[in-house]
Amino acid sequence: MTCPNCNHEIEEGLDLCPMCGQALCPDCGAAMDDNATVCGNCGAEFDLTCPRCQESVGADDEVCPHCGLEFVFPCPHCGEEMDLGDDVCPHCGKAICPECGFGVDDDATECPRCHTRFELFCPNCQAPLVAGAESCSECGQRFELPCPHCGEPFELGAHHCPHCSRDLCPVCGGGLAEDDIECPNCGAVFGFVCPMCAAEVSPGDTSCGNCGTELDPRMFALEGGPSIVHLAAAPLLPGAKAASKSAAKPPVVRPLVKVERPPETITCPRCQSEVQVLDGVCASCGQMVCPRCATALDDEAEICDNCGLTLFFYCPQCGFELLTAATACPDCGRTFMRACPDCGADVYGDALNCDNCGRALHIEGRDVAVMMDVAGVVPVVVCPECSTKFPRKDGVCPECQTRVCMQCGMVLARDESHCPRCGAEGPPIPTFPCPVCKTDLEVGSGECESCGATLCPECGGVVDEDAAECFRCGAKIGLYCPNCGVEVADEDEVCAACGLVFEDA
């Protein structure tokens, strides 16, 4: 069948045109409003459901009453409202990432925000195109033409030349006079159409005579511009967190003891194979070895007779029994530091603190990514925020931008350049383009240093300067006490509501 909006041939029974995104009646193929529950052409009735939770929703709902999903959001290019899932704004015609709502260039092959990859197709014959193509190799359709008025290049489909502002035919690129209603070059007829069903409408109409959609008078004569709040959709960074202050903890001070380390390897007294002492067991014959003093042990030993080291411990997270020098629990993935970053002493057992200098090696309340080996070769971490698996050497989750220590796996805060657990240098803070001026900003930024736009630190979208909550993602804007949730000022040292003492950032 033919799409009534863009006239492309499409499969029978589709409820959405894959070329232009027009909603269609799957029974008769007529154009429909995106939220229509009855086809105005054949009378077929439909139920509307939320794409996230699949619960029934009303035709006028802008937010799912069941799961909170927003069905409309401001276009990042022009600020006008557009529907969830649209890849082209119906008002300004510019491209939008259908996955995250970020504004993209018409010939973009990848979203700069969520990294979704796009394919480009010829609008005439649907053949695949390479980015920057000036014409289609299959049908010869040209996409960049010289303006018939001034000679400067423009992209086919434009209604006005970007250089001289004269009128152009969007079908063939021919020049038009200001009052032309038909292209003298290709015969295309022009007029106003309903943005929902593509039926012809006239200036002054308040509703579409075909589908009943109320018409915005601005579609006939656009005036003014969107406020800065609506210059961009706010899709975007599920891994970024609003700023908060952390509670201070008293330091622990202990005298240091000179550390004597055992040899890295010894010869197994049972089978003469080489044994890695820190493994605590011979890989060839199973002979037990104390990882602290390298003494050979009986198979049933629980404590080293020579140095008194306890040879087994239970994982604090899942209770799985482990050898005292285990670096990770195979059951739950929890990792254990085996060398103190401050004094260099070896650490055994549950590794909560260094026995030599007292440094805390496990920070309560901080997430640590699960580590695993792929084929025993590639160290991989599982993001604690979204469960995405990625190489440990990357240090940043590709899906939600969560930073983890590349050495011990602890999730790092935005202001932590080094891991507070093991001291290793942290991965670079991920960046995103400002939705207004495209300047690269650190994830979690509350303001663009270039254009001054106020941003939501949770999703990266533009918000009002005095906003207390992001209108798109609902995140609170500002500093809040981690204990009671009351808003606090940046200079506060103590929460006035609950008395929690804050440490300096």
Secondary structure as UniProt FT lines:
FT   TURN            4..6
FT   TURN            12..13
FT   TURN            18..20
FT   STRAND          23..24
FT   TURN            26..28
FT   TURN            34..35
FT   TURN            40..42
FT   TURN            51..53
FT   TURN            59..60
FT   TURN            65..67
FT   STRAND          72..74
FT   TURN            76..78
FT   STRAND          81..83
FT   TURN            84..85
FT   TURN            90..92
FT   STRAND          95..96
FT   TURN            98..100
FT   TURN            106..107
FT   TURN            112..114
FT   STRAND          120..121
FT   TURN            123..125
FT   STRAND          128..129
FT   TURN            131..132
FT   TURN            137..139
FT   STRAND          144..146
FT   TURN            148..150
FT   STRAND          153..155
FT   TURN            156..157
FT   TURN            162..164
FT   STRAND          167..168
FT   TURN            170..172
FT   TURN            178..179
FT   TURN            184..186
FT   STRAND          192..193
FT   TURN            195..197
FT   STRAND          200..201
FT   TURN            203..204
FT   TURN            209..211
FT   HELIX           217..219
FT   HELIX           228..230
FT   TURN            238..239
FT   STRAND          265..267
FT   TURN            269..271
FT   STRAND          274..276
FT   HELIX           277..279
FT   TURN            283..285
FT   STRAND          288..289
FT   TURN            291..293
FT   STRAND          296..297
FT   TURN            299..300
FT   TURN            305..307
FT   STRAND          312..314
FT   TURN            316..318
FT   STRAND          321..323
FT   TURN            324..325
FT   TURN            330..332
FT   TURN            341..343
FT   TURN            349..350
FT   TURN            355..357
FT   TURN            364..365
FT   STRAND          370..374
FT   TURN            375..377
FT   STRAND          378..382
FT   TURN            384..386
FT   STRAND          389..391
FT   TURN            392..394
FT   TURN            398..400
FT   STRAND          403..404
FT   TURN            406..408
FT   STRAND          410..411
FT   TURN            414..415
FT   TURN            420..422
FT   STRAND          431..433
FT   TURN            435..437
FT   STRAND          440..442
FT   TURN            443..444
FT   TURN            449..451
FT   STRAND          454..455
FT   TURN            457..459
FT   TURN            465..466
FT   TURN            471..473
FT   STRAND          479..480
FT   TURN            482..484
FT   STRAND          487..488
FT   TURN            490..491
FT   TURN            496..498
FT   STRAND          501..502
//
